[in-house]
Amino acid sequence: MLQTPRQFWVLGCACRITQTRAFDTEPASSSYATGFIVDKTRGIICTNRHVVTPGPIVAEAIFLNREELPVYPVYYDPVHDFGFLRFDPSKLQFMQVQEVPLAPEAAAVGVEIRVVGNDSGEKVSILAGTLARLDRDAPHYGRKGYNDFNTFYLQAASGTKGGSSGSPVIDSQGRAIGLNAGGRTKAQSAYYLPLERVVRALQVLQEHWPLDGPLSSSWSARHVSRGDLQSTFVFKGFDEVRRLGLRQETEAVVRQVKACSHGAPGATGADLHTVGLLVVEGTVPGSPADGVLEPGDVLIRLQGQVVSHFLALEELLDAAVGQTVELQLERGGKPLTVQLPVTDLHSVTPNSMLEIAGGSVHALSYQQARNNRAVVGQVYIAEPGYMLGRAGVPKHAIVTSLDGVPTPDLTTFAVVLKSLKHGARVPLEYITFGERHRRKSAILQVDRQWYGVPLYWIRDDAAGLWHPSTDWPPLPPGTKDAAAARQLLQPKPATNGSNGTDHQITDVSNEAAVPASNGATGNGVPADAVAEAATLVVHPVVAAARKRLAEQKASGAAAASPVPAAATAAAPSNADAMSEDVERKLLNCLVLVDVDIPLVALSDGVHARSFAGNGLVVYHSEDLGLVLIDRNTITIGTCDVNLSFGAHPAEIPGVVRFLHPLHNFALVAYDPAALPAEARAKICAAELLTHPPLARGERCRLVGLTQALRIMQRSSTVTSATVALTIPSAEVPRFRAVHEEVVKLDQDFGATFSGLLTDDEGRVRALWGSYAEQVEREEREWCAGLPAHVFAPWVDRLVAQPSPGI
């Protein structure tokens, strides 16, 4: 007889799960689910694998009387959707809990059931249903998440929804005959995991856990042996298997074998016989079965035993972990016998990760390798975090090389990363599953400032915790540091016909050399710049292209034909065009400023984590450089600033030196010594013209840099030079410019393009800065001119300090 709701609920609890880091198929998130007690003495709770999750979690169990206890993961299955949490029964003070007996043999078509759990976030929900199927295919939840496979599921129309994951499926005698796992969102169908493998895992756990003592400290999930061929099988009826070429005599033999089934085989009053066979659906690339098994192969026997059900397949594989098994197949009507090693599923399920600047990196799991047809064990980005995110590496990417060294596994990746110093900028190559045949490149800037050195975390199954380490991987014998360990790694092979040797620039100028004096070359480039350029590595294809262009330029100059007079007369004159000298002058003082704010330094009121804008070099010496930028780009001082100079394709970090508390400008310092010699020679400070101020109707030029570091300018007219700035307060207090009069133009380059306002001689009249305000809870950006007389005195004061260095 079915029990009362209160009797139901003393057997279970609601589970609040917070996954603290993205790991494998699960993102960092928080959710509610259900669990039920299967061992009240030891405090073991059974729930779903996608609730326990393979990653680090913080979890609490909430019982009927609202007592709350912390729970810890003790086991999760590598493939099937079940796992165990544990709690301390002695700390439960005001309630006596009971345990649910597990009876997988009681499952049968037509059995009336109750699903008891935290359905849709309700405290207690009891949903009724009737088992309709015992052999449903495992549900598929999508390519990016967890999926169960190589098993049958039970099915009923109980209509379970979110929050009921992990609920027990109870029969009329109060026994659990299934574990609620999922359902359809637009139908009443619900799917339950059979309990045969759950019972086996629980028994192994209890064997390592004395009834009157704590769990053994040597406990590991590996004690529950789990074997697999890294292949996915599906069940097909004989009508479908015949189309794959199954021979008639083989079918006759298989039909005589007594079937293995979930529940009680004799529940219907007659012995069951198989009605189909298992067929190979796919294999994981790089696995022992890859190239041996093919989709459509029909499995007949395993180790000489006819196998027509997933239960029999798993029992044989779990007993043969690390061994070689014999499979008898039929492929297109022809018998085939193969030998395959049985993979330990725990070895292809990661239990450790590398935390890099708030991101999670670990070995690619069997789950994700199967979902995306990839090789197990590659370097997988579960969450890019700050450092990888700045480089543009997306979530779920596979890192193939770092700093020119192939990274086939996590250990190699960690060795190379450990050898890099803070601030180093190195190439990184990766692929994504959506474009796996296209190798992508990024520049990784190593950061140790905000998050420290990478942390290596490893799971402790006995404690249910993760332990960190900064000294991983250990150095090989005979090496003193990470740089020496890196030398033992295989270097990345040369491509595109290169022989792997460094190619030096032998000609840094396309013009003929002329005598130079005062340490400069004939083209005005300092001699140390030439010496520095002569050591740069250039690919032979690039070197050949440069040589060819130089030859074409030389021959074209000698053979150039005069321009026809008619063409000259027809060419329109552009009175608004900027002269080349003025354009070059402005290009040498313009800077693209990229700002990234790490999550640990993000302050209230900052409406984004990355910003970009145009800056202006206002001071440049041997010891110090200063860049002027608006405060909508530099919102706070706790940020990383990258400066890309228009004068030369060089990018260096900057440091925020001054944020004006009232006006919309900030000053960023940089170290000129970090620039190449050629860039130091070209970069110059802008000429500020503070008087007379801009007036209404006056003509000026709006100048800025594009993302391609090309100058863009247009002639504009001042419509108003003294617009009183009024920015309303935002919902969250943040900086807003006050007591400020700004310049407005008749034409600009859009609401977000910042830059400078100059005269025809290239003298800076105003900073064309970006502003932001909230309009109906949405961010709106626009640009206006801040006159030079506002910020020029602050530049002079900062330069005049006794120690103006960076």
Order of alpha helices (4+ residues) and beta strands (2+ residues): alpha-beta-beta-beta-alpha-beta-beta-beta-beta-beta-beta-beta-beta-beta-alpha-beta-beta-alpha-alpha-beta-beta-beta-alpha-beta-beta-beta-beta-beta-alpha-beta-alpha-beta-beta-alpha-beta-beta-beta-beta-alpha-alpha-alpha-alpha-alpha-beta-beta-beta-beta-beta-beta-alpha-beta-beta-beta-beta-beta-beta-alpha
